[in-house]
Amino acid sequence: MGQLILRKADFFTSVGQAVAVADRYPQNVFAEHTHEFCELVLVWRGNGLHVLNDRPYRITRGDLFYIRAEDKHSYASVNDLVLQNIIYCPDRLTLDLDWAAYIPGFGCHDPRAHWRLSSSGMNQARQVISQLEHESAHHDDQTNDMAELLLAQLVVTLKRHRYTVDNLLAMSREPLLDKLITALAGSLDRPFILDDFCVQEHGSARALRQQFRRQTGMTISQYLRQLRICHAQYLLQHTEMLIVDIAMQCGFEDSNYFSVVFNREIGMTPGQWRHRSRDAAWLTCHTQPDNIGGDDNHHAAKAKYTDRTTPGIIPLS
């Protein structure tokens, strides 16, 4: 079966509508797909596996993605994952704004699809999205204009408060939880000691553990292990690195222990996963897309969409 494509007609109420909000409370498992529109994805809490263009990301509170129409992505192994998709059609935007200055990949290829959003940025973005949701419920002549203005405000807000996933310098004034998540992303290839981090940041390790689990649905060690396994999966599929070198780059000094952990998390050895993922990528390139949308109504499309499964799910253990 070919690549799933989500159609404009199933997600926008009219041919003139350029922007809409798709709530995921919570986000369920969704099969790999592309779109006829673009997305901004903001994660509010919980966790899950987001696979974007064959690269797995363990996502949680504060993760931000800029998704182009042609990007393929899926969600799996979700755990109380709450996010919002702001969907938009670039060809329908009429506001005179340099959108490319604020949206990575707008009208071009940009590898920087994944960012982090500060707590203050999340609070401001929530307010704008709430207004955008309210505006989308109206159907008067001014609705589309107001929605575009709010989208413009949102993308400017996101640019002001976003930062690369491992940029600790951007976190100097942010809450301790934000600093911790950023520090973990920067510790894929080396040990992370929570007590040392808390001494440096003048925080309580016990309180931070509790707050982290409450916001993400994971322990700190679970999250770091999932980050490392996701990075290992990417390197296995997209590089020719030896497994022993991948183990070292992902924070495992012993390649045998890495294989044990990888097998426990994924259900197969690193070598087996490398072969399987590359075979799956080849099959995807040689199949035709599914027509989701068109004459199908939204419910039929969604039913077909959610019946699909995604290979290589990472269970959270």
C-alpha positions as CSV (number, residue, x, y, z in Angstrom):
1,M,0.0,0.0,0.0
2,G,1.3,3.4,-1.0
3,Q,2.1,6.6,0.9
4,L,-0.9,8.2,2.7
5,I,-1.7,11.8,1.7
6,L,-4.0,14.1,3.7
7,R,-6.1,16.3,1.5
8,K,-7.0,20.0,2.0
9,A,-10.7,19.2,1.5
10,D,-10.8,17.1,4.6
11,F,-9.3,19.7,7.0
12,F,-10.3,23.1,5.7
13,T,-13.9,24.3,5.6
14,S,-13.7,26.3,2.4
15,V,-11.3,26.8,-0.6
16,G,-10.5,30.2,0.8
17,Q,-9.5,29.1,4.3
18,A,-5.7,29.4,4.7
19,V,-5.3,28.5,8.4
20,A,-6.9,26.1,10.9
21,V,-6.1,24.5,14.3
22,A,-6.2,20.7,14.8
23,D,-6.2,19.7,18.4
24,R,-4.8,16.4,19.5
25,Y,-6.1,15.8,23.1
26,P,-4.5,13.4,23.2
27,Q,-2.6,12.5,20.0
28,N,-3.2,8.9,19.0
29,V,-1.0,6.7,16.9
30,F,-1.0,8.0,13.3
31,A,0.4,6.2,10.3
32,E,3.1,7.7,8.1
33,H,1.7,10.4,5.8
34,T,2.3,13.5,3.8
35,H,-0.1,16.4,3.2
36,E,-1.4,19.0,0.7
37,F,-0.8,21.6,3.4
38,C,1.9,22.5,6.0
39,E,1.9,22.3,9.7
40,L,3.3,23.8,12.9
41,V,3.4,21.2,15.6
42,L,3.6,22.3,19.3
43,V,3.8,19.7,22.1
44,W,2.3,20.6,25.4
45,R,2.8,17.5,27.6
46,G,3.2,13.7,27.6
47,N,5.5,11.9,25.2
48,G,5.5,10.0,22.0
49,L,7.6,8.9,19.1
50,H,7.5,11.3,16.1
51,V,9.2,10.0,13.0
52,L,9.9,12.8,10.5
53,N,11.5,11.9,7.2
54,D,12.7,8.6,8.6
55,R,14.3,10.3,11.6
56,P,12.8,9.3,15.0
57,Y,12.3,11.9,17.8
58,R,11.2,11.2,21.3
59,I,9.0,14.3,21.8
60,T,7.6,15.9,24.9
61,R,6.7,19.2,26.4
62,G,8.2,22.2,24.5
63,D,9.0,20.4,21.2
64,L,8.3,22.4,18.1
65,F,8.2,21.2,14.5
66,Y,7.9,22.9,11.2
67,I,6.3,20.4,8.8
68,R,6.3,21.0,5.0
69,A,3.6,19.4,2.8
70,E,6.0,17.0,1.3
71,D,7.5,15.9,4.6
72,K,6.5,12.4,5.7
73,H,5.9,11.8,9.4
74,S,4.0,9.6,11.8
75,Y,3.3,9.2,15.5
76,A,3.7,6.0,17.6
77,S,4.3,4.8,21.1
78,V,2.3,7.7,22.5
79,N,1.8,8.3,26.2
80,D,-0.8,11.0,27.1
81,L,0.7,13.0,24.3
82,V,-1.0,16.4,24.0
83,L,-0.2,18.6,21.0
84,Q,-1.7,21.1,18.6
85,N,-1.3,21.2,14.8
86,I,-1.7,24.6,13.2
87,I,-2.3,23.7,9.6
88,Y,-2.0,26.2,6.7
89,C,-1.9,26.4,2.9
90,P,1.0,28.6,1.7
91,D,-0.7,29.2,-1.6
92,R,-3.8,30.6,0.1
93,L,-1.9,33.1,2.3
94,T,-2.5,36.7,1.2
95,L,-0.9,38.7,4.0
96,D,2.2,40.7,2.8
97,L,4.7,39.1,5.1
98,D,8.1,37.5,4.5
99,W,6.9,34.1,5.8
100,A,10.2,32.5,4.9
101,A,11.9,34.7,7.4
102,Y,9.9,33.2,10.2
103,I,9.1,29.6,9.1
104,P,12.1,27.3,8.4
105,G,11.5,25.5,5.1
106,F,8.9,27.8,3.8
107,G,9.2,27.6,0.0
108,C,12.5,25.8,0.2
109,H,14.3,22.9,1.9
110,D,15.6,23.6,5.4
111,P,16.9,20.8,7.6
112,R,16.1,22.7,10.8
113,A,12.6,21.3,11.3
114,H,12.9,20.5,15.0
115,W,13.2,23.2,17.7
116,R,12.5,23.7,21.3
117,L,10.2,26.4,22.7
118,S,10.8,28.1,26.0
119,S,8.1,28.1,28.7
120,S,7.5,31.8,28.2
121,G,7.1,31.2,24.5
122,M,4.7,28.3,25.1
123,N,2.5,30.6,27.3
124,Q,2.4,33.3,24.6
125,A,1.8,30.8,21.8
126,R,-1.1,29.2,23.7
127,Q,-2.9,32.6,23.9
128,V,-2.5,33.2,20.1
129,I,-3.6,29.7,19.3
130,S,-6.7,30.1,21.5
131,Q,-7.6,33.2,19.6
132,L,-7.0,31.4,16.3
133,E,-9.2,28.5,17.4
134,H,-12.0,31.0,18.3
135,E,-11.6,32.9,15.0
136,S,-11.8,29.6,13.0
137,A,-15.2,28.9,14.4
138,H,-16.6,32.0,12.7
139,H,-17.6,32.1,9.0
140,D,-17.9,35.8,8.3
141,D,-16.0,37.8,5.7
142,Q,-13.3,38.9,8.1
143,T,-12.5,35.4,9.5
144,N,-9.8,34.5,7.0
145,D,-8.1,37.9,7.4
146,M,-8.0,37.6,11.2
147,A,-6.8,34.0,11.0
148,E,-3.8,35.1,8.8
149,L,-3.0,37.9,11.1
150,L,-3.0,35.5,14.1
151,L,-0.8,33.1,12.2
152,A,1.6,35.9,11.5
153,Q,1.7,36.8,15.2
154,L,2.2,33.1,16.1
155,V,5.2,32.5,13.8
156,V,6.9,35.7,15.0
157,T,6.4,34.6,18.6
158,L,7.8,31.2,17.8
159,K,10.9,32.6,16.2
160,R,11.5,34.9,19.2
161,H,11.3,32.1,21.7
162,R,12.5,29.0,19.9
163,Y,16.0,27.6,20.2
164,T,18.0,24.7,18.9
165,V,17.4,21.5,21.0
166,D,20.8,21.5,22.7
167,N,21.5,25.2,23.1
168,L,22.0,25.7,26.8
169,L,23.1,29.3,26.3
170,A,19.5,30.2,25.2
171,M,18.3,28.7,28.5
172,S,20.0,31.1,31.0
173,R,16.7,32.7,32.1
174,E,14.3,29.8,31.6
175,P,12.9,27.5,34.3
176,L,14.9,24.6,35.5
177,L,12.8,22.0,33.7
178,D,13.5,23.7,30.3
179,K,17.2,23.7,31.2
180,L,17.1,20.0,32.1
181,I,15.5,18.9,28.9
182,T,18.0,20.9,26.9
183,A,20.9,19.5,28.9
184,L,19.7,16.0,28.3
185,A,19.6,16.6,24.5
186,G,23.2,17.8,24.7
187,S,24.3,14.6,26.6
188,L,23.7,11.9,24.0
189,D,27.4,11.0,23.8
190,R,28.4,11.4,27.4
191,P,27.2,10.6,30.9
192,F,24.6,12.9,32.5
193,I,24.6,13.2,36.3
194,L,21.4,14.8,37.7
195,D,22.9,15.7,41.1
196,D,25.8,17.6,39.4
197,F,23.3,19.4,37.2
198,C,21.2,20.4,40.2
199,V,24.2,21.7,42.1
200,Q,25.2,23.8,39.1
201,E,21.7,25.2,38.7
202,H,20.9,25.5,42.4
203,G,17.9,23.1,42.2
204,S,16.4,20.1,44.0
205,A,17.0,16.8,42.3
206,R,13.9,15.3,44.0
207,A,11.6,18.1,43.0
208,L,13.0,18.1,39.5
209,R,12.4,14.4,39.1
210,Q,8.8,14.8,40.2
211,Q,8.2,17.8,37.9
212,F,9.8,16.1,34.9
213,R,7.6,13.0,35.3
214,R,4.4,15.0,35.9
215,Q,5.0,17.1,32.7
216,T,6.4,14.4,30.4
217,G,5.0,11.1,31.7
218,M,8.6,9.6,31.8
219,T,11.4,9.5,34.2
220,I,14.6,11.4,33.4
221,S,16.5,8.2,32.7
222,Q,13.8,6.9,30.4
223,Y,13.8,10.1,28.4
224,L,17.6,10.2,28.0
225,R,17.6,6.5,27.0
226,Q,14.9,7.1,24.4
227,L,16.8,10.1,23.0
228,R,19.9,8.0,22.6
229,I,18.0,5.1,21.0
230,C,16.3,7.5,18.5
231,H,19.7,8.9,17.6
232,A,21.1,5.4,17.2
233,Q,18.2,4.5,14.9
234,Y,19.0,7.5,12.7
235,L,22.7,6.7,12.5
236,L,22.0,3.1,11.7
237,Q,19.7,3.9,8.8
238,H,21.4,6.9,7.3
239,T,25.1,6.3,7.9
240,E,27.6,3.5,7.3
241,M,29.1,3.8,10.8
242,L,30.1,0.6,12.6
243,I,27.7,-0.4,15.4
244,V,30.5,-0.1,17.9
245,D,31.1,3.5,16.9
246,I,27.3,4.3,17.0
247,A,27.2,2.9,20.5
248,M,30.0,5.3,21.6
249,Q,28.3,8.3,19.9
250,C,25.1,7.5,21.7
251,G,26.5,7.3,25.2
252,F,27.2,3.6,25.4
253,E,30.8,2.7,26.2
254,D,30.1,-1.0,25.8
255,S,28.7,-2.0,22.4
256,N,27.4,-5.3,23.8
257,Y,25.4,-3.4,26.4
258,F,24.2,-1.1,23.7
259,S,22.9,-4.1,21.7
260,V,21.1,-5.5,24.8
261,V,19.4,-2.1,25.5
262,F,18.6,-1.6,21.8
263,N,17.1,-5.1,21.5
264,R,15.0,-4.6,24.7
265,E,13.7,-1.3,23.5
266,I,13.1,-2.0,19.8
267,G,12.7,-5.8,19.8
268,M,15.6,-6.5,17.4
269,T,19.3,-6.1,17.3
270,P,20.9,-2.9,15.9
271,G,22.0,-4.9,12.8
272,Q,18.6,-6.3,12.2
273,W,17.0,-2.9,12.6
274,R,19.4,-1.4,10.1
275,H,18.5,-3.9,7.4
276,R,14.8,-3.7,8.1
277,S,14.7,0.1,8.1
278,R,16.5,0.3,4.8
279,D,14.3,-2.3,3.2
280,A,11.2,-0.3,4.4
281,A,12.7,2.9,3.0
282,W,13.2,1.2,-0.4
283,L,9.7,-0.1,-0.5
284,T,8.3,3.4,0.3
285,C,10.2,4.9,-2.6
286,H,8.7,2.3,-5.0
287,T,5.0,2.4,-4.1
288,Q,2.3,4.8,-5.2
289,P,0.5,7.2,-2.8
290,D,-2.9,6.5,-1.3
291,N,-5.6,9.1,-2.2
292,I,-6.9,10.2,1.2
293,G,-9.4,12.9,0.6
294,G,-11.0,13.8,-2.6
295,D,-14.4,12.0,-2.8
296,D,-13.9,10.4,0.7
297,N,-15.4,12.3,3.6
298,H,-13.3,13.2,6.6
299,H,-14.4,10.3,8.8
300,A,-13.6,7.7,6.1
301,A,-10.2,9.2,5.5
302,K,-9.5,9.3,9.2
303,A,-10.6,5.6,9.6
304,K,-8.2,4.5,6.8
305,Y,-5.5,6.7,8.2
306,T,-5.6,5.3,11.8
307,D,-5.8,1.7,10.6
308,R,-2.3,1.9,9.2
309,T,0.7,0.9,11.3
310,T,4.2,2.2,11.5
311,P,7.2,-0.1,11.6
312,G,10.0,0.3,14.1
313,I,7.9,1.6,17.1
314,I,9.9,2.3,20.2
315,P,8.0,1.1,23.3
316,L,8.5,3.2,26.4
317,S,9.9,1.0,29.2
